[in-house]
Amino acid sequence: MRIDMLVYNRCTSDARVLKEAGTLTRAGHRVRIFAVLDRTTAPAENRDGFRIVRIDRNPLHYRLLRAMKIGVGVARRRLPFAFVLAPLAPLLAVLRRALLVPHKPLMFFDYYWRTYRQVRADPPDALHAHDLNTLPVAAALARRLRLPLTYDAHELYPEISTLSAREAATWRFLERRLVGRADHVVTVCDSIAEELVRRCGVARPTVLLNCPLGGSANGGPPSRRTKRGETRTGEPVILYQGGFAPHRGLETLVRSARELEQGTVVLMGWGGLEEELRTLIAREGLGDRVEIVDPVPPGEVVVEAARASVGVIPYEPVGLNNTYTTPNKLFDYMAAGLPVAASRLPELTRFVADREMGLTFTPGDASSLADALNEILADPERYKRMRERAQEAGRRYTWEQESGKLLALYGGT
């Protein structure tokens, strides 16, 4: 079967999309992914047996925006022809701000239009829409070409915290109108599955967890790896790995270090909050208890986690996506055999506390987080039992186990 997947990102490191495409390819299907082109990516590439086609979004307003930006820059820097553009610079700036108002919807529409034409010119046997932002064009193609459609909800898209009120309302409207048109709905956890049933009146979606590939961890003593490649062994390492983004409780994690009885907090990742976190660490005088280190390649995440002592997920319940979160790091920590300290949220509690592979704490409360970490590390026998349960969960929750659900949707086993 030929399957076209649609995803509105560069598709360079989207683990869920790439694992699904690889699984279907190994099962004998032919997979093509339509993603987004930018300056860092190639228009097309073959990877692990499937093909990624990247759409160059270049609508008229975008070309005008770039031209205006160049014109304003020429005028301000007194480059050649500046004498001509200087009087127009204020007008160009005003026009540019006006064009930025519809910028996001026009960029979406350009991706939709260009993808629609390419898919229609060479139709597949089935369509797979990753997230709500690709569902409008996928639903249109499915109706036009009479193709089966799978909707893969990576999250509750209208609840993304960065959306404006108008954007969120638009996506809620589209969610209600379009999700029911899909032949199959897939999502990442039970709570989101139940929410989609309530909102959209669909049959209960298939829950396809974001598990890592099995057998990807190895053992090793706890270690702390710095940017200079130095390593110190023999002390507990309390690991957060992933993006440094708002509402992930990273400030709470840093402050909790003041109340730790043992261990060093290691933040391994990247993101816009890095400088703020460094400033907080310095201001609180926690440079000897908290360290920020570079991320590792995706294939090394579980291996690196296995060198730590505890994995932390300090997310705050800001919106339903964070409240129902089951981040990749949860399954990475399991695969690494790490006890987990996690915010007391529905899905995290279901995995961590109910399976007794760690402890939960009050989100946003540094003392509650420190108490959980201290309790995990205080009793060697209890710590050993938590680690064993985490290892058991890691063997249970692997992509090899989960991917059977995906293959079943496409007639495989």
Secondary structure as UniProt FT lines:
FT   STRAND          2..6
FT   HELIX           15..26
FT   TURN            27..28
FT   STRAND          30..36
FT   TURN            39..40
FT   STRAND          44..47
FT   TURN            48..49
FT   STRAND          50..55
FT   HELIX           60..76
FT   TURN            77..78
FT   TURN            80..81
FT   HELIX           82..85
FT   HELIX           86..88
FT   HELIX           89..100
FT   TURN            101..102
FT   HELIX           103..121
FT   STRAND          126..130
FT   HELIX           132..134
FT   HELIX           135..145
FT   STRAND          149..153
FT   HELIX           157..159
FT   TURN            161..162
FT   HELIX           165..178
FT   HELIX           179..181
FT   STRAND          184..187
FT   HELIX           190..200
FT   STRAND          206..207
FT   TURN            214..215
FT   STRAND          223..225
FT   TURN            227..228
FT   STRAND          231..233
FT   STRAND          237..243
FT   TURN            246..247
FT   HELIX           250..256
FT   HELIX           257..259
FT   STRAND          264..270
FT   TURN            272..273
FT   HELIX           274..283
FT   TURN            284..285
FT   TURN            287..289
FT   STRAND          290..293
FT   HELIX           298..300
FT   HELIX           301..305
FT   TURN            306..307
FT   STRAND          310..313
FT   HELIX           319..323
FT   HELIX           328..335
FT   TURN            336..337
FT   STRAND          340..343
FT   HELIX           346..351
FT   TURN            352..356
FT   STRAND          358..361
FT   TURN            363..364
FT   HELIX           366..378
FT   HELIX           380..396
FT   HELIX           399..409
FT   TURN            410..411
//
